[in-house]
Amino acid sequence: MENIRVFRVSSGHITLKACAVKMGRDLCVSVTGGDSPHIGSCSVSIARPSMLDEKKTSSTTSTINITGHKDDAVGNKISSRLSAQLNVNVAVICGIHIDDISQEAIGEVLSLADELTEKILKELTAPV
């Protein structure tokens, strides 16, 4: 894998974009989308043995939110999953803003976040 990869997923008028940068064993990902991309949250996940099954990997996530932002819903989801599945430290900086977003559109953004995570995992775990 090259050091930097860009991923995009879309549904209707909503597009999310991720830029993933490998930093040694660690991974830094920016996730943006909507009408005005920005920095809304920073989620940092550390891989660790699962508390339920030490043979499995899980993660612990810490978050910093910019006041008034709720981007951690997407950032934490992506960061913790990438960290647990790749067994590396992951930082996700997230900023998605959609003007007058509906509850339905929020659900679509969360679904797109799952799709984006799958794309990243597929790329990063592909045999070389």
C-alpha positions in Angstrom: 0.0 0.0 0.0 1.1 3.5 -0.7 1.5 5.7 2.3 -1.7 7.7 1.6 -5.0 6.4 0.3 -8.3 8.3 -0.5 -11.7 6.6 -0.2 -15.2 7.9 -1.1 -18.7 6.5 -0.6 -22.0 8.1 -1.6 -25.7 7.7 -1.3 -28.0 10.2 -2.9 -26.7 13.7 -2.2 -24.4 12.6 0.7 -20.8 11.8 0.1 -18.2 10.9 2.7 -14.4 11.0 1.9 -11.6 9.5 3.9 -7.9 10.1 3.6 -5.9 7.4 5.3 -2.2 7.9 6.1 -0.1 5.0 7.4 2.4 6.3 10.0 4.6 3.3 10.7 2.3 0.7 12.2 -0.3 3.4 13.2 -3.0 4.9 11.0 -4.3 8.5 10.8 -7.6 9.0 8.9 -9.5 12.2 8.1 -13.2 11.8 7.4 -15.1 14.7 5.8 -18.3 15.3 3.9 -21.4 17.3 3.4 -21.8 21.0 2.8 -18.9 22.2 4.8 -16.1 19.8 5.8 -14.4 20.9 9.0 -12.7 19.5 12.2 -15.5 18.5 14.6 -13.9 15.7 16.6 -10.7 13.7 17.0 -11.1 10.0 18.0 -8.0 8.0 19.1 -8.3 4.3 19.5 -5.8 2.0 21.0 -5.9 -1.7 20.2 -6.0 -4.1 23.2 -7.1 -7.6 24.1 -10.9 -7.9 24.5 -12.1 -7.9 28.1 -14.6 -10.7 27.1 -12.2 -12.9 25.2 -8.5 -12.2 25.5 -7.9 -14.1 22.2 -9.8 -11.3 20.4 -8.7 -7.7 19.8 -10.8 -4.8 20.8 -10.0 -1.1 21.4 -10.3 1.8 23.8 -11.3 5.1 22.3 -10.7 8.6 23.6 -12.4 11.6 22.0 -12.0 15.4 21.8 -15.1 17.2 20.4 -15.1 20.8 19.2 -17.9 22.4 21.2 -21.3 21.9 19.6 -20.2 19.2 17.2 -21.4 15.6 17.2 -18.9 14.2 14.7 -17.7 11.7 17.3 -20.6 9.5 16.4 -18.9 8.8 13.1 -15.3 9.2 14.2 -15.5 6.9 17.2 -17.3 4.2 15.1 -14.6 4.2 12.4 -11.6 4.6 14.8 -12.5 1.8 17.2 -13.4 -0.6 14.4 -10.2 0.1 12.4 -8.1 -0.2 15.5 -9.6 -3.5 16.7 -9.5 -5.1 13.3 -6.1 -3.9 12.2 -4.6 -4.2 15.8 -3.0 -0.8 15.5 -3.4 2.7 17.1 -5.8 4.8 15.0 -6.6 8.5 15.0 -9.7 9.7 13.1 -10.3 13.4 12.6 -13.9 13.8 11.5 -15.9 16.8 10.2 -19.2 16.2 8.4 -21.8 19.0 8.1 -25.1 18.7 6.1 -27.3 21.8 6.3 -30.7 21.1 8.0 -29.9 17.3 8.3 -32.9 15.0 8.9 -32.9 12.0 11.2 -33.1 9.8 8.1 -30.0 11.5 6.7 -28.2 11.0 10.0 -28.9 7.3 9.7 -27.6 7.3 6.1 -24.4 9.0 7.2 -23.9 6.3 9.9 -24.5 3.6 7.2 -22.0 5.3 4.9 -19.5 5.4 7.7 -19.8 1.6 8.0 -19.3 1.3 4.2 -16.3 3.6 4.3 -14.7 1.6 7.1 -15.2 -1.6 5.1 -13.5 0.0 2.1 -10.5 1.0 4.2 -10.3 -2.4 5.9 -10.4 -4.2 2.5 -7.6 -2.0 1.1 -5.4 -2.2 4.2 -5.8 -6.0 4.6 -5.4 -6.9 1.0 -2.4 -9.2 0.2 0.5 -7.4 -1.4 
